[in-house]
Amino acid sequence: MSEGPSFNAETAYIGIGSNVGEPLHNCRKAIDSINLIDGCTVTDRSDFYRTEPVGATSQEWYINGVIRIETTLGPQELLRSLLSIESGMGRVRRRKWEPRIIDLDILLYGNRVIEEDHLRVPHPLMHRRRFVLMPMAQLNPGLVHPVLGRSMADLMEDLPVEGQAVVPLSDR
């Protein structure tokens, strides 16, 4: 089991999605795996949502959600751990927006703005995706995007529903 958050822990938000195999099971398994990372503790999670695919639309709908974690890992170390979970669950990256057994994205890492090789935080597309903003707004509607200076709830209100359907699941 992972240790609890320490005095120098950072709050991060992780987007979770799947549309291959048993998507809800895959998302739950990923959350359990994240909670087992040394230096990470899952402190809350949104409901899960059935979501219309964005980008490549000729595929199954996704199950998406967001978790909040406390972590003593740095951003790159956290990213490596998440990629390891994806790989361990069978994800193979071939092309952009393809169906996936699991997708784990660092959405926010504290209030930091990070532009490094293979890591951009805040996630560069989160403010354009209802499947991210709806669970984010559920967890913390007043949370402010560190670049745009607007709350998750406000950002979500600006997005069209058409082409981005998000249907709550009763999974708790």
Phi, psi and omega in degrees: 000145181284155178285157177291169181296145178254180185298335181255022179286150177248144174273131177228154177243132183241126174275140183230134179207154178201144172216023179234141178072238177250086189304318180295316176300317180300317180295316179296319179297319179296318178298315178301319180293320178297319181294340179271352178292129177298122181097006178231138174225123175285122183255341178193160174215150175284173165295168171264153182228144170270124190230143178291135179296141178245138182099270176264102191272349182269062178207173179296152174294158182262163161252127181229154174196178179224141173242153171253134178233158165251131183219143173262001177281146171288166183302315181292322178295319176297315178301314179300319179295319179293318178296326177294320176297314178304311180298316180297334178271359175104010180286132174234125182271119179243313180211160182297139174063025177281162173303149183213145178290326177201145176223123181237119182236134171284114181273311178222147175227094188058220176257016186285147171249118186237126174229092182230173176305125174068009180212118174233122180226132000299154178307127189296342181248000187301325183286355179250006187235116178298325182293346173263312187290327179296310177293327176298315180293330176294316182289317186203081186300331182271358180300130185262131175295124187293344178259315186276341178069023180236152181287159178301318180297317179295317179298319181296321181298335182279348186271141176289150176279324183300127181082358181220046181298138179225115185245119180297142172257146172266094188239359185277000000 
